[in-house]
Amino acid sequence: MKEEFVAKIRENIISHLDIDDDMLAGFSDDTIIFNTGDDRPNLGLDSIDALELVTMIFELFGYDVPAEDVKKLYSVNAVAQYLSEHGINE
């Protein structure tokens, strides 16, 4: 997967989901974005943020993520992998 593609996703997630400086301190491409209800460290974003992520993906890439796939979009790398699997990689 191209680093530029992952960087584009990362930058847009940070700006669209209003990830602040405190959250960025421990943020990596594998950081879990949403609160998953278990003990894994995450940024604690909620379902409204998940809708914003889906909207961002549609605006940037023209791909409408089905509701049942939203849980697959849990990190920058997961989003990049998901999009690549659906033929979107730039």
ChimeraX commands (.cxc) that place a marker at each C-alpha (Angstrom):
marker #1 position 0.00,0.00,0.00 radius 0.5
marker #1 position 1.33,3.43,-0.90 radius 0.5
marker #1 position 2.50,5.60,1.99 radius 0.5
marker #1 position 0.92,8.65,0.28 radius 0.5
marker #1 position -2.46,6.91,0.35 radius 0.5
marker #1 position -2.15,6.09,4.06 radius 0.5
marker #1 position -0.94,9.65,4.78 radius 0.5
marker #1 position -3.97,11.10,2.96 radius 0.5
marker #1 position -6.29,8.96,5.06 radius 0.5
marker #1 position -4.42,9.85,8.27 radius 0.5
marker #1 position -4.52,13.59,7.59 radius 0.5
marker #1 position -8.20,13.54,6.71 radius 0.5
marker #1 position -9.15,11.47,9.74 radius 0.5
marker #1 position -7.28,13.90,12.00 radius 0.5
marker #1 position -8.97,16.95,10.46 radius 0.5
marker #1 position -12.48,15.55,9.89 radius 0.5
marker #1 position -12.78,13.90,13.29 radius 0.5
marker #1 position -11.26,16.85,15.16 radius 0.5
marker #1 position -8.55,14.81,16.82 radius 0.5
marker #1 position -6.87,17.24,19.18 radius 0.5
marker #1 position -3.21,17.56,20.22 radius 0.5
marker #1 position -3.72,15.48,23.37 radius 0.5
marker #1 position -5.10,12.61,21.31 radius 0.5
marker #1 position -2.29,12.93,18.77 radius 0.5
marker #1 position 0.36,12.33,21.42 radius 0.5
marker #1 position -0.15,8.57,21.22 radius 0.5
marker #1 position -1.67,8.41,17.74 radius 0.5
marker #1 position -0.29,5.98,15.17 radius 0.5
marker #1 position -1.75,4.39,12.06 radius 0.5
marker #1 position -2.73,1.39,14.20 radius 0.5
marker #1 position -4.37,3.37,17.01 radius 0.5
marker #1 position -7.96,2.27,17.52 radius 0.5
marker #1 position -10.09,5.30,16.76 radius 0.5
marker #1 position -13.41,4.34,18.33 radius 0.5
marker #1 position -14.35,3.12,21.78 radius 0.5
marker #1 position -14.79,-0.60,21.22 radius 0.5
marker #1 position -16.25,-1.33,24.64 radius 0.5
marker #1 position -13.29,-3.42,25.75 radius 0.5
marker #1 position -10.05,-2.57,27.54 radius 0.5
marker #1 position -8.01,-1.83,24.43 radius 0.5
marker #1 position -6.59,1.71,24.33 radius 0.5
marker #1 position -8.45,3.93,21.89 radius 0.5
marker #1 position -9.22,7.56,21.11 radius 0.5
marker #1 position -12.74,7.16,22.48 radius 0.5
marker #1 position -14.57,8.58,19.49 radius 0.5
marker #1 position -18.25,7.67,19.16 radius 0.5
marker #1 position -20.88,6.67,16.61 radius 0.5
marker #1 position -21.33,10.26,15.40 radius 0.5
marker #1 position -17.61,10.29,14.59 radius 0.5
marker #1 position -18.05,6.99,12.74 radius 0.5
marker #1 position -20.72,8.62,10.56 radius 0.5
marker #1 position -18.35,11.50,9.90 radius 0.5
marker #1 position -15.67,8.99,8.87 radius 0.5
marker #1 position -18.05,7.31,6.42 radius 0.5
marker #1 position -19.01,10.73,5.01 radius 0.5
marker #1 position -15.32,11.64,4.68 radius 0.5
marker #1 position -14.64,8.42,2.75 radius 0.5
marker #1 position -17.53,9.14,0.39 radius 0.5
marker #1 position -16.40,12.74,-0.19 radius 0.5
marker #1 position -12.75,11.81,-0.77 radius 0.5
marker #1 position -13.07,8.55,-2.67 radius 0.5
marker #1 position -16.69,8.34,-3.86 radius 0.5
marker #1 position -17.21,5.07,-2.00 radius 0.5
marker #1 position -20.33,4.55,0.11 radius 0.5
marker #1 position -19.41,2.28,3.03 radius 0.5
marker #1 position -22.26,-0.12,3.87 radius 0.5
marker #1 position -23.48,0.16,7.48 radius 0.5
marker #1 position -22.39,-3.39,8.26 radius 0.5
marker #1 position -18.78,-2.52,7.34 radius 0.5
marker #1 position -18.34,0.53,9.57 radius 0.5
marker #1 position -16.84,-1.55,12.40 radius 0.5
marker #1 position -14.04,-2.58,10.04 radius 0.5
marker #1 position -12.84,1.05,9.94 radius 0.5
marker #1 position -11.22,1.10,13.38 radius 0.5
marker #1 position -7.79,2.62,12.55 radius 0.5
marker #1 position -5.97,4.48,9.79 radius 0.5
marker #1 position -4.41,1.24,8.56 radius 0.5
marker #1 position -7.76,-0.58,8.74 radius 0.5
marker #1 position -9.40,2.15,6.63 radius 0.5
marker #1 position -6.57,2.01,4.08 radius 0.5
marker #1 position -6.78,-1.80,3.92 radius 0.5
marker #1 position -10.57,-1.74,3.60 radius 0.5
marker #1 position -10.47,0.78,0.77 radius 0.5
marker #1 position -7.69,-1.14,-1.02 radius 0.5
marker #1 position -9.78,-4.30,-0.83 radius 0.5
marker #1 position -12.55,-2.35,-2.58 radius 0.5
marker #1 position -10.29,-1.14,-5.38 radius 0.5
marker #1 position -9.48,2.29,-3.95 radius 0.5
marker #1 position -5.79,2.91,-3.36 radius 0.5
marker #1 position -4.96,6.50,-4.24 radius 0.5
marker link #1:1,2 radius 0.2
marker link #1:2,3 radius 0.2
marker link #1:3,4 radius 0.2
marker link #1:4,5 radius 0.2
marker link #1:5,6 radius 0.2
marker link #1:6,7 radius 0.2
marker link #1:7,8 radius 0.2
marker link #1:8,9 radius 0.2
marker link #1:9,10 radius 0.2
marker link #1:10,11 radius 0.2
marker link #1:11,12 radius 0.2
marker link #1:12,13 radius 0.2
marker link #1:13,14 radius 0.2
marker link #1:14,15 radius 0.2
marker link #1:15,16 radius 0.2
marker link #1:16,17 radius 0.2
marker link #1:17,18 radius 0.2
marker link #1:18,19 radius 0.2
marker link #1:19,20 radius 0.2
marker link #1:20,21 radius 0.2
marker link #1:21,22 radius 0.2
marker link #1:22,23 radius 0.2
marker link #1:23,24 radius 0.2
marker link #1:24,25 radius 0.2
marker link #1:25,26 radius 0.2
marker link #1:26,27 radius 0.2
marker link #1:27,28 radius 0.2
marker link #1:28,29 radius 0.2
marker link #1:29,30 radius 0.2
marker link #1:30,31 radius 0.2
marker link #1:31,32 radius 0.2
marker link #1:32,33 radius 0.2
marker link #1:33,34 radius 0.2
marker link #1:34,35 radius 0.2
marker link #1:35,36 radius 0.2
marker link #1:36,37 radius 0.2
marker link #1:37,38 radius 0.2
marker link #1:38,39 radius 0.2
marker link #1:39,40 radius 0.2
marker link #1:40,41 radius 0.2
marker link #1:41,42 radius 0.2
marker link #1:42,43 radius 0.2
marker link #1:43,44 radius 0.2
marker link #1:44,45 radius 0.2
marker link #1:45,46 radius 0.2
marker link #1:46,47 radius 0.2
marker link #1:47,48 radius 0.2
marker link #1:48,49 radius 0.2
marker link #1:49,50 radius 0.2
marker link #1:50,51 radius 0.2
marker link #1:51,52 radius 0.2
marker link #1:52,53 radius 0.2
marker link #1:53,54 radius 0.2
marker link #1:54,55 radius 0.2
marker link #1:55,56 radius 0.2
marker link #1:56,57 radius 0.2
marker link #1:57,58 radius 0.2
marker link #1:58,59 radius 0.2
marker link #1:59,60 radius 0.2
marker link #1:60,61 radius 0.2
marker link #1:61,62 radius 0.2
marker link #1:62,63 radius 0.2
marker link #1:63,64 radius 0.2
marker link #1:64,65 radius 0.2
marker link #1:65,66 radius 0.2
marker link #1:66,67 radius 0.2
marker link #1:67,68 radius 0.2
marker link #1:68,69 radius 0.2
marker link #1:69,70 radius 0.2
marker link #1:70,71 radius 0.2
marker link #1:71,72 radius 0.2
marker link #1:72,73 radius 0.2
marker link #1:73,74 radius 0.2
marker link #1:74,75 radius 0.2
marker link #1:75,76 radius 0.2
marker link #1:76,77 radius 0.2
marker link #1:77,78 radius 0.2
marker link #1:78,79 radius 0.2
marker link #1:79,80 radius 0.2
marker link #1:80,81 radius 0.2
marker link #1:81,82 radius 0.2
marker link #1:82,83 radius 0.2
marker link #1:83,84 radius 0.2
marker link #1:84,85 radius 0.2
marker link #1:85,86 radius 0.2
marker link #1:86,87 radius 0.2
marker link #1:87,88 radius 0.2
marker link #1:88,89 radius 0.2
marker link #1:89,90 radius 0.2
view
